[in-house]
Amino acid sequence: MTRKSWQLLLALLAIPAFAQQNPEPPRLEISDFHFITEVDERFQSFNIEMCEVVGGDFWVPYGLLDPEKVKKEGFAALKHSISPIDLYDQKLRTLTRGLGSAYIRISGTWANTTYFQDNDEPKMTQAPEGFETVLTRKEWKGVIDFVNEMDAKLVTSFAISEGIRDRNGHWTPDQVQALLNYTESIGGEITAAEMFNEPSHASHGGAPEGYTAADYAQDFEVFKKFIDKAAPDIKILGPGSTGEGGILPIDAYMATDQILSAKPQPEFDIFSYHFYGGVSRRCQGGLTPEGALSEEWLSKTELGLKYYEEARDKFLPDAPIWLTETAEAACGGNPWAVTYLDSFRYLEQLGRLAKEGVKVVMHNTLARSEYALLDSETLDPRPNYWSALMWNKLMGTKVYEADFSHDELDIFVHNLKGFSDGYGVLIVNPKDMESSFSLPVDAEKFLLTADSLQSKTVRLNGTVLELTSDHALPAIGGQMIAAGEIQVPAHGIMFLAIKK
């Protein structure tokens, strides 16, 4: 072979090698977006625990946990007394208003044993027999005023303990009727309600000893007949179970299939469930920050949905499905739930569940414990708050599938909120290397980054996101980018506003 032939052969061999090292980035074709479903206009919503409203025992912050006390007292040492939340606090109201229209769920295990004190006397120092805590008119009016001021809609649940029952152990509506009457008298409205919180864990949630699926069915029949007559506009949610399908280690629980197949068979307007991908370190869980960006972890929310979706399809095939309680981990969240690291789970959960047809996702909580959107002491925004703010700003109710495959990036497409035509695109890079894609149109970019994964500070297009000196939200502005190759930094979260 001549020298010239060798040179030609080497040149030909070099072409595919070079191309392999520098491939064209995948192209995000706007024309390939196709509509798949629509979510509720209040899709992104949140919980305020009944414990926060009335005051009580809630999760001890990690910085205050006493290991020796935990060894001696066990589970009880994981909680401490908290004061009722001030729902008239202007900073709290300003930040909540920034998240847009939402459902606000007042529930949690405490609601299962809470007595409504239907008078204007000072708060009882001890709950009546069969209850564990007391909700006053003043506290409930704070809830109603807050919900109305936020242009929100109220979701709640009611007591199930011995105190709400007659001498024969049957569930009675007296307490619910009193709460409904007072709510209406002060200009409030309950949009939807679960009979009680997490019947799957009734034995740990204040229900009578030995409570069964048959007991649930009998109670629910009375509850539904009462609601249908006394407050027919309230949507009944249920069952609100959690942890099944191998998601959480559960020693004893009442399976959703048992609840839904008991006679008389419960029927709900909306099928609800709860999801936590694991248990926090506080409760001896084994989750680690190293696994918080893995596909196994980020996709676990879909695994949890699959279990409850199958139950819904089997028993209530026409019911919309809502996730009425979720967060990073059960038992108050892990230490890294307060950092940028959990922003990936937070946004991927919204994006993935929207594509799967879940209509509403309620984060737990707004302002208490590590998994809260706001710091409970200062009410300062945590990284997940800024993620929620961006979702509210850009992601509409129409959900699209993008005919787009990328090994490093996860992409979610909705209509652009507030515009008759256009798209809001969320691009998540959970990898530790920069990645890119090609965009055929101009767009407005909103890039979230942090100096480290476990930072509590988030940057938007390079500028630290923080409140102004008077506790107002900063201006949220994007950066115009031209069509072409778009770089997404390692561990970057990018929103795009594409206006047609």
N, C-alpha and C positions, 0 to 999 in steps of 0.2 A: 504494500500500500504506500502510495506517495505521501510526501509530507503534507501536501495540500488536502489529500483525502482524509488524513488523520485530523487535520484542523477542522474540516467540515463535520466529521463524525463527532468530535468533541463538542463542537458548537451545538449540534443537534441534541446531544445528550444533556447539555447544560440547560436547554430550554425548559423541559419539564421539571428539572430540579429547582430551577429558579422560580418557576411558576408555583411549585409546591411550597416554597418558602415564603412567597409573597402572593397568596391567593387574593382574588377580589373579595371584599367583604360581602356578606349576604345583603341582599337588597330588600328593604321594607317597602313593598308596593302598596300604595294606598288603594289602588283599584282592586286589590285582592281582598280587602276587608269585607267580611260578610256578617250580617246581623245574626245573632244566635238567641238572644233572650233580653229581657228587661228586668231591672231590679226596682225595688221601692225607692221613691224619691228620698226616703229617710234611711237608705241602705246602711250607711255608716252611723251607728247609734252607740249608746253606752249605758252602763249601770251605775246607780248610786245605791249601795247596799242599805237595807233597812237599818242595819247596825250603825251606819253613819248618820242616819236621820235621828235615831233615838238615843245614840250613845250606847256603848257596851264594850265587849271584849273583841278586839280584832288583832290581826297579825302584828307581832312585835317586829319593828325594823331590825335588820341584820346587825346594825351598829349597837343595838341595845340588848341583843340576845345574850343571856347568861348561860353558858354551857353547863355550869354546875347546877344551876336551878333546873335546867332541862333534865339533867340526869335524875334529880330528886323528884321533880313534880311531873315529868313527862309532858304530854300534849298540852296541858293547862299552861305550862310555862312559855308556850309559843305565842300566847296572846296577852295583850294588855288592854287596859281600859282607855277608851277614846271618848272625847267629848262629841256631842252632836255637831254636824257640819253646819256652818253658817251659810245658808243658801241666799242670803241677802248681800253677801260680800261682793263688792263691785268688781274686784279683780277676777273672782271666780266667774261672775256673770259675763264680763268682757271676753274672757278666754273661751267660755262655753259658747257664746254667741258666734265666735269665730269659726266654729265647727259646723255652722249652718243648721238647717232643720233636722231634727233627730227624734227618735223615740228615746225617752228616758225611762228606764226600768228601775223601779223601787222594789227590791225583792231580796233574795238571798235567804240563807238558812234561818236568820233571825226572824224573818217575816212569818215563819211557820208557827212561832210561839208568841207573837206580839199581840197584846191587848190594846184595843182602841178605846181610850178614855174620852167618852163622848160628853164632856162638860168643860167649863172654863176654869175649873178649880186648879190649884197647884198640882204639879205632877205627882202621882202616887209614889210613895217611897218603896212600895213593893207591889208587884203584879198580882192580880187575883189568882186564886188556886187554878192550876191547869195552864197557866201562862208563865212566861219567864221575863218579859219586859213590857214596857208601856209606851204607846204612841199617843201623844197629846194632840188636841186640836191645833195648838200653836205650831207644833212640829209639822203636822200635815198641811196646814195652811202655807208654811214655808215651802213645802214641796209644790203645791198648786201654784203659788205665786211665781216660783222659779220656772216651772214648766210653761206657764203662760207667757212670762217675760221672754223666754227663749224661743217662742213660737214652736214649742215641742209638743209631742203627744205622749201621754202617760201610759205606761204599762206597769202592772203590779201583780202581786199574788197575796193570798190570804192565809190566815192561821189554820192549822190542822190538828193542833194539840188537844189534850183532854179538856181544856177550858172552853172550847167552842162546841162541846158536845152535850147532849142531854143526859139524863140519868141512865139511859139505856145504851149510851155510847154512840148515838147517832149524830152525825154532823148537823149543825143548825145554822141558819143564815143571819141570826140577829146581829152579830158583829159586822158582817159585810153590809147589811142594810144600813146600819148606823153610819158606816164610813161612806157609803154611797150618798146618803142623805146630806151629810155634812159637806162632801165634795161638791155636790150640786149647789148647796146654799152659798158657797163662796166663789162660785163661777168656775169650778173645775169640771173636768171630764176624764173618765178612765176609758181609754181607747181599746185596750186589750188586757186580758188577765189570764194567768195560769191559776188553777185552783190552789196549788201550793208549790213550793220550790223543790225540785228534784225528788219526785216520788221514787226514783230508782234507789235513793238512799234514805227512804222514809225512816228506817230504824235509827239513823244517826241524825235525823232532822226534826225531831220533836213530835213525830207521830206516836200514837198509842203503841205500847209494847205489843209485838207480834203482828203488826200491821201487814196485811197481805194485799195482793192484787184484787182479790174479791172485795176487800174492804174499800179499796180505792174505787172500784166500779160502783159500789153502793153509794159512797159519798159523792162521787161525781154525778150520779143520776140526780141526786137532790140539788147539788150545786148548779147543774145546768138548767134544771127546771126553774130554779129561783132566778138565775140570771136572765133566762129567756123572758120571764115575766116582769122582773123588777128593772132590768137594764138591758133591753134587747139589742141596743146598739153596741154593747161591749163584745168584741171578738174574743172567743175563748181559745186560748193557746194550750197546747199540751202535746205530750206529757211533760216535756222539759227534763228528760233523763240525761245522764252523763256517764262518760267513762267506759262505755261498753265497746265490744268489738276488739278487745285486746289492747285498747288505748291506755287505760290506767290499771294498775294492779288493784283489783277490788276483791276483798275477802267475802263480803256478803252484800248482796244487793237484790233488788226486785227488777227482773229483766223487763225491757220494754215490750217484748212479745207477750209476756204474762199480763202486763197492764192492759194492752190493747185487745187481748183475746178474752179477758174476763167478762162475765155477764152481770148486768147489762153492759154491752160493749160501749166503751167511751167513744164519743165522736167530737172532734175539735174543728173549729173553723180554720185554724192554722196549726200545722205540725211544728212543734218546737223541740229543740235539743240544746244541750250544752257541750262545749268541747274545751278540754285542756290537753295538750300534747304530752304532758308529764307532770310529775309532782316536784315541787321546789326543794331546794337544799334544806330549807327550814324543816320540812317534813321527811327528811331522809331520802329525797329523790336523787336519782343518779345522772341527771342532765348536766352537761358541761358546756362552757362557752365555745369549746373547740368544735362541737357538733351543731352549733346554732346556724351555720350557713350551709349545711349539707342538704342535698336533695331529699334525703330520707326525712329530715326534720321539716323542711319547708313544705313537703307534700303530705305531711301527716294529717293536715286539716282535711284533705280530700279523703283520706282513709277513714277518718272519723265520720265524715258526711256519708260515706258509702254505707256504713252500718245502719244509720238512722234513715237514710233514703230508702233502703230496702224495706225497713219496717213501715215507712210511710206508704210506699208503693203497694205493700201487701194489705194494709188495713184501711188507709185513707188516701187512695191514689189521686184524688182531685185536690187535695189540700196543699196550699203553698207551704214552703218550708222556711223557717226562721231559726237562726242561731241566736238564742237569747242570752247567752253568757259565754264569754271566752276570754282568754288572756294567755300570756307566755307560759305559765305553769300554775297548777293548783297550789293552794296554801300560800297565797300572796305574791307569787312570782319569785324568780331567782335574782341574785344581786345584779346581774347584767340586764335585767328587764328595764332598768332605768337608763340604759346606755343606747348608743347608736346601733349596737349589735342587734337589738330586737326590732329595729325599724324594718329589717328585711322580712322577718316573720309577719309583722303587723301588715305590711302592704301586700306581701304575697298571699296572705290569707284572704284579704279582701278581693284581690284580683282573681285568685283561683276559685273561690266560692261564687263570685259573681258569674263566672263562666259556667259553673255547674248548676246555676239556676236558683241558688239560695237568695231569697228576696231581701233579708235584713240580717245584719251582723251587729251584735251588741257587745262592745268591749267592756270588760270588768277590770278596773273601775275608772270613774272620772278622776277621783282625787284621794285615793287611800291605798296604801301599801305600795310595794315595789312595782306591781304591774299597772299602776295608775298612770293616766296621761299627764297628770299634774302632781307636783310634789305636795304631800299633805300638809307640810309645815309652812312652806313659803308660797304655795300655789304657783310656783314657777313652772313653765312648760318643760317637759322632758322630751327627748328626741321623738318618741312616738306621737307626741302632740303635733310637732311640726309635720310629720308624715300625714297625720289626719287632716291637718289644715290644708296641705297641698292636694290631698285627695278631694276634699270638699271644694276646693277652688276649680279643679280641672275635670274631674271625672263625672260624667253624666250618668243617666239611668239606662241608656241603651248599650248593650254589650256586644262586642264584635270578636270574631275569630280572625286572626291575621294568618294568612298563608305564608308563614315565615318560620324557618328552622334555624336555630343558632345554638351551638354547643355551650356557649358561656352565658348568654343573656336570656332572661325571662321577660316576655313582653305581654302586656295587657292593654286592650284597646276599648275605649268607651266613646260615646259621642262627647264633644267638647261642651262642658257645662255652660249654660247661659247663651249658647249660640245655636241658631237653627241649622247650621251646616258646619261641619268640622269634627275633629277628633281630639280626644285627650288620650295620650299614650304614656304608659308607665313602663320604663325599661329598668330592670334590676340586674346588676352585675354582682353576684355573691362571691365571685372568684377573686383570687389574689393577684390577678394580672389584668392589664388594660385589654379591652376588647373594642370592636368597632362594627359598624353596619353602614349601609349606604341608604340615604334618604333622598327620594327624588323631588322633594319640594322644600321650600323654606319653612321654618318653624320657629316658635319661641321656646327656648330651653330653660328649664328650672332644674338645676343639678344639685342634689343633696350629697354632701360628703362630710367626713369628720377626720380629725387628725389621727385618731386611732379607733378601732372598733368598739372599745369600751369607754369612749369619751362620752361625756354628758352634753357636749357642745356640738351643734350641727351648723354647717355652713350652707348657704344657698348661693350658688354661682360664686363661691369664694368668700362671701361675706357672712360673718357669724350672725345667726338668727337669735335675737334677744328682744325683750320688751323695751319700750321706750321708758324714759325716766318717770312717766306718769302711769306706767303699767298698761299702756296701749300696745296693740300689735304693731309690728313694723310693717312698712309697705312691702308687699310681696310682688316684686317685678321680675320678669323674665329677661332673657338675653336672646336677641334675634340671631339665628344661624342660617346660613345659606344651604341649599341643597348640595348633597355630596357625601363624602365619608364623614361619619360622626364617631368620635372617640368617647367611649364610656370608661372612666378610670376604674381601677381595681376598687371593689367595694363601693361603687358609686350607684346612686339611685337617681335616675333621670326621668323627669316628666317633660313631655312635649305638648305644646298647644299648636295644633295644625288647623289653620283656618282655610277653608276652601273658597 
